[in-house]
Amino acid sequence: MLSTIPRECPAFLLERAKRLPRVVTAVVNPVNQLSLSSAKLACDEGLIEPVLVGDPAHICQLAEEIDWDLHAVRLMPAADEAQSAEIACALVGAGEAGALMKGHLHTDVLLRAVLKREAGLRTASRLSHVFHMTLPGSNKALSITDAVINVQPTIIDKIHIARNAIELMHALGYDLPRMAVLSGSEEVSRNMPSSQDAAELVKLAAIGALRGACVEGPLAFDNAVSLEAARIKGIGGEVAGNADILLVPNLEAGNFLFKQMVHFMSATAAGLVLGARVPIILTSRADPLEARLASCALSSIFIYYCRHSRSRLLAN
């Protein structure tokens, strides 16, 4: 049942990112071979200029094993994963790095450091995670949010989650991304709270709370992604069967969904945490190099978009 098709970093994402300037990226505690190899690959592809934050002796030993000459790479010593996260966040806060990349540490340790007021990385937005999902040989992408951070989000949380995902899709060139607010059914039911949340979000979108996207729901998963399923059930609208973003009811639903795509379809899950001053490249611990490289490409594209959007705003 598990897919044996090799995963790949989507060429359209990688080629676009390679045309952009390298991003100075603080790599947090890259003290295992997979995380350090990911930083090396992104560096070799011209996506990032890494700053490696962690135990220098351990990092140098691993670098020898993967044949990476670190003479031109900046190393910042740190005693443990918590200190690595704090130093990396301080680099970003001081303007010495434009992105964070998770290495070998727990996600909650990294996010605690990001959320400390003294780090200066918090914004008015709530942090949320977006998975940009692609299949081998396909240019079609599907974003899933939030499958990593917000466990049981409220309506207000979901507005922040949706806005972060919409901005990412704008960065990727979607002028009006189609967002499906998922539930177990297209009917609103008191017995299914996620359907009530979906209906409320659609109402809020209609009065301007979610600008720059077409938002519809509640939609069951099949109605969101299959035109045929939507047709059979008589569901119209712009989003049904054509969703670009799946806003899931809770973390469990999103976690199951993205992992099913990875393991049954060989999907590549590029992952970013948004809502802080800079994007955080954050993938699953089991994700291969292809997903990590795709995440770096996604980060590069998002950063370039944000910088130029702010420049245009200042010019106007």
N, C-alpha and C positions, 0 to 999 in steps of 0.2 A: 504493500500500500504506500510506503514512503517513496517519494520521488528519487530517482537516481540521475536525473538530468543535472549536469553541472550548473552551479549558480554563476552568475556573471555580474560585474559592475556595468550598469547600462551605459552603452557607448554614447548615447545622446547627452547624458548627464556629465560624463567624464570629459567629453570633447568640449562642451560649453565651459566647464570650469577651468580647463587647461588654458583657455584664452584669457583668463582673468589674472590679475596680480596674485602672487603668493600671499597667503594670510599667515601672519605670525601667530602660531597656535601653541598655547601652553598645554603640554601633554602631561596629565596628572598621574604620577606614580606608574610609569610604564616598566614595571619590574617583572613581567613575564614575557615569554617570547612572542606571543600573539599580539599583545598591545604594542610592543616595541617594533615588531615587524610591520604593523599597521602604520605607525608613524613613519617608518622608513619608506614604505610603498607610497604613501601620500607625498612625501618629500621628493622621492624619485620621479613621481609623475608631475611635479611642479605645482602641486596644490597648496602645500603648507611650507612655512619655515618653522620647524619645530623648536620649542624650548622644552627640554626634558627635565621634569621636576621629580626628584626622587633620590634614592640612594645611588650616588655616582659610581661606586665600586660595582654594585650589582648591575647597573645599567651598562657600564663598560664591558663587563663580562658577557652579558647577553649580546651586546653589539658585536663582539668578536665572533660569537657563535653564528650570527646571521650575516657576517661580513659587512658591517656598516662602520665606516671610518667616521668617527665623531669629532675629528679635529676642528671642523668648521661649525659644529653644532653647539649651541649654548646649553650647559647643564646647570641646574639650580639644585643644590643639595637639600634634602629633607630627610628627617629621621623616620617618619612613618607616613601612612596614607593620610591621616588627618592634617599633618603639617604640609604634606605635598599639596593638598587641596587648598589650604590657606595661602600658601606661597603662590600657587598658580592664580588664585583669585586676586591676590595683591598685584600681580603682574598686569592683569587685565585692568584693574582699578587705576593703576598708574599709567595706563596707555601703552604699555610695553608688549601687549598681546591683544589680538583682535578676536580670539576664539578660545574656547576650552575644549579639550579632548579627554574623555575618560580613559584612563589606563586600567591598571589592576587594583581596583578598590571598590568598595560598596557604594552604590548610587547615593544612599542617604548621607554618607560622609561627605561626598562631593557637594550635594545640594545644600547641606547645612552650611558649608563654607560660603557658597554662593549667596545664601540668604542673610548672612551676617551683615548688619548695617555698616560696619566698618569697612567691608569689602567694597561698598559702593556700586554693587551690580544690580540691586533691586530697582524695579520700575513700578509703575502703577498697575502693571499687568500681573496676573497670576502665572506662575510657571506651568507649562504643560508640554507634553511630548507629542511629536508627530512622526509616524512611520510613513515613509514614501515607498510604496510597494511597486515593484516591477517584476515582470516575468522574463525569462531568457528569450532573446530575440524579438522583444516587443518594445515599442516606444510608448505604449499606454501606461499611465501611472495611476495609482489609486492611493490616496492618503487616508490613514486610520488614526484617529485621535480620540481619547487619550488612553493608551494601553500600558502606561508605565508609572505615572506620577499620581494622578488624582483618582483615588480609589472609588469613592462614591460621591461624585461631584454634584453640587447644588445647581440650581438654575443660573445663579450668578457665576459660579465656577464655569459652567458650560459656555456662557457668553465669552469669557476670557479664552477658553479652549478653542472655541470656534474662531474668534478673531485672530489668534495666533496662527491657526491653520490657513485661514483665508490670506493672511499676509504672505505666508510661505508660497501659496499657490500663485499669488500675484508676482512674486519674485521669479517664479518659473514660467511666467508668460500667460497665465490664465487671467483674462480680463474680468470674467464673471464666473468663477468656479461654482459648480453645482454641488451643494452640500445636502446629503441625506441625513436626517436625524433619525437614527435607528431605534426600533423597539421590536417587540415580538409580533406586532401586527400593525396594519395600517389604520386600525380603528382605535379611537381614544376610549380607554376603559379605566374605571376607578380601581380595578383589580390589577392593573399594570401601570405602576407609577411612571415608568419610563415613557409610556405613550402620552401621559399628561404633560410631562416635561417637554416632550417633543412639540406638542401642540402649543405650549406656552412660548417656546423658543421661536416657532414660526410666527406667532403673533408679534413678538418683540422685534423680529427681523423686519416685519412689515412696517413697523413704525421707526425704523432706522437704527436699531441696536446692532445689526450685523450688516454693515454697508459693504458693497463690493462683492456680493455673492448672491446666488439664487438658493434660497433655503426652503426645503420642504420636509414634511414629516407629520406624524410618525410614518416611517416606512420599515417594513420587514426587510431583511437582508436581500432576499431574492428580488423583491420589487425595486430595490435600489440599484442593483447591478444588471438585471436581465430585462430587456425590453419585452421579450416574449412573456415572461411572468407578469410584468405590469399590464400587458395587453390582455392576457387571459383574465386577470382580476379586474379589468376595467379601470386601472389607475392611470390618470393622465398627469399633465404637468411637465415641467422642463427637466426635473431631476430623475424621476422614475426611469430606471434602466440606463441612466447616463451619469451616475454620480461620479464626481471627482474626489469628494471628501466624504468619508463615513464618520459621523460623530456618534460614537458608541455610548450606550447608557452608563457604563461603568468600566473600571479597569479590567475586571475579569472577562467581560465580553470582548474587549479589544485585544486582550492578551491571547485568548483562545483563537480569535480570528486571524491575527497576524501570524501566529505560530502554525496554524493550519496551512496558510498560504506558503510559508517557508518550507514546511516538511512534506506537504502533499503536492506542491506545485513548483518547488525550487525557486520560490520568489526571493528576491533580494530586498531586505528591509533596511533602508537607509533611515537612520534615526537622529532627530535633533530635539533638544529641549529649547523652547522659545519662551520669551517673556522676561528674560534678563537683558542686561545691556548688550550682551554678545550671545551668539548661539553656543550651545553646548553639544558637542558631538558625543552622542550616547547611544550605544547599541547594546544588544543582549550579550551576556557573557559567552554564549555559545555561537555567536555570529562569526562567520568566516571573514577572511580578508576582503572579499569582494564587497560585503555589506559595509565594512568599515571604510573602504575607499570611497564607496558611493556616498557615505555620510559626510566625508570630508568635501566631496564635490558639492553636495547640497549646501553645506555650510558656506563654502566659497561663493556660490551663486546668491545665497541669501544676504550675505554681508555686502556684496557689491550692489545689490538692489537697494538695501537700506541706506547705504552711503549716498547713492545717487538720488534716491527719493528725498532724503533730507537736504541735499544740495539744491534740488529743484524748489523745495519749499522755502528755503532761505532766499533763493533768487527771486521768488515771487513776493 
